[in-house]
């Protein structure tokens, strides 16, 4: 009985220590990434642009199709319900646009990038761990965070913002098209931006930037802590998708809360 | 001026890999670390550059305790001691030239043209200059190994570690890597530590051999001592016989 209790206590202690160590390691990677943004020596030439292409251009179709479809479905459902109650569709467009800008588009864009970009970063970094390229970097005195994560961090912050803005256009246009074609809502009635405040724009932009930064840091942490062999890389990739999605949700929740209490109007 | 191991122990959880390693290497020496697979040869050499820390014991490079310094301070040692990894570990996203340029650009205060010139000279030294623009995925194992050697030499190290440099290479490429190692030791007076199972390499290149067995340096000495040894474990390893007293992990 005492032995079992001892084992349980030891396991619990190990679990808590493990979480604490992981949090410290993640914090260290984040700090090194932030510092690395301002350090140019040793950074591979053109790497940031290459990553911007991979993160941005390669996600365009994915974002267009997913958010376009989502915009249409959302507007369709809202119009359908309103038709059952009052039939007045005049507020659908303005409220939809406001909601998309400060809430839905930032989190949806970031979630999509967390799966596509996060998995890619973790798989690439994990493979570098397994093939000793990370050790080789340490041998040459180059911080793996500087070499791998910093270009991806910069590219991800910029391209998540750009893709987010693009996604807002797509989702609003797709929504307007659905409202007009299925429920006869006039485009002039739908495209009313009066309800969008500076606070909405600020919170939407802030979310896109912070989510864009969180994805490569969390995914990079998962990649750099890869276990042995191809199984380790697979696990790291799965962890990257789950953890970066979770990070996006938590960060989104916090920013939304702070935004509603400060700069936004409900 | 030497690399010294003093009673180095290294455990991974409950697994005791090294249980008291003692050995030394001088500049210009070519020490081959031999032993069966999984016995701890690569683990041993990774202690020299701080990629692994000993559980107990001392590892020093030219009088500096590697096991005591921080990751940042380790770079002074890593400039002195370069390593050629088993799978070459070239950076996939960079061309061969950029692979060699990376440490030079990072650590030597040279203009870009000078960095390029030095990297190209190193690639020329290993016979890879005409392939400088290619990427690691576009070349064979032997060529990758040569580029890895060029990269290892980029900061003019005093010692170079090789982790199974001829494994997976055809005999011709393997002998070319051997002659590069010999050239390094004679022309640059670099101390070379080579982890290998390749008996042809060992007997054509080594000036000294250290055999790792059961977690310790079972025997260390000049090549002649191994040739003339009557120890059944050494005889079995050198003859490659499956029957004998030698214990091999996993068998």
Interface residues (C-beta under 8 A of the other chain):
Chain A: X41 X42 X44 X47 X128 X131 X132 X133 X135 X136 X137 X138 X139 X140 X141 X142 X147
Chain B: X49 X51 X71 X75 X78 X79 X82 X83 X85 X86 X87 X89 X90 X91 X92 X93 X94 X98 X102 X103 X105 X106 X107 X151 X154 X155
